[in-house]
Amino acid sequence: MEKLIEIGQIVNTHGLRGDLKVMPWCDDPEIFHELEYILIDNKEFEIEKSSLHKNAVLLKLEGIDSINDAEKYRNKVLFVPRDELGELPEGTYYICDLLGCEVETDRGKRLGKICDIIKTGSNDVYVVEDESKKQTLIPVIDEVINSVDIEGKKIVITPLKGLIDDED
């Protein structure tokens, strides 16, 4: 498992004092309030202040004190060490851990690997791609997901009727 987790991307500057507008890549953007620092290009930046603004997070980082300083970091990805985030609630996983997981049915039919995850609001959807690049969308709901083995990179599902072409 990766030691660093991508937690968001700087999408713009905010104001003249070096604040950064960040698009969070996590379920709970309030996690930024609990972090002491983030990493940009493997350089550590202490978080002086964070606040939520619409669907974004505004960050003031130590050493970035003007709009000119902030402009240099536009489009950069923010990382945080995995151990800074604490334990996830049971049944929740980091996207980076799910990507690449092998997905198969409870009957042993291999569907492919997770190549993307779509956030729909009500539930996530795994985008599973086979060797021929054919994609299958798997809703992440209790009725479908049987087991998730992050260590073994394997997910077993019970497909809903009509989800997979040749299943009955």
Secondary structure by P-SEA (a helix, b strand, c coil): cccccccccccccccccbbbbbbcccccccccccccccccccbbbbbccccccccbbbbbbcccccaaaaaaaccbbbbbccccccccccccccccccccbbbbccccccccccccccccccbbbbbccccccbbbbbbbcccccccccccccbbbbbcccccccccc
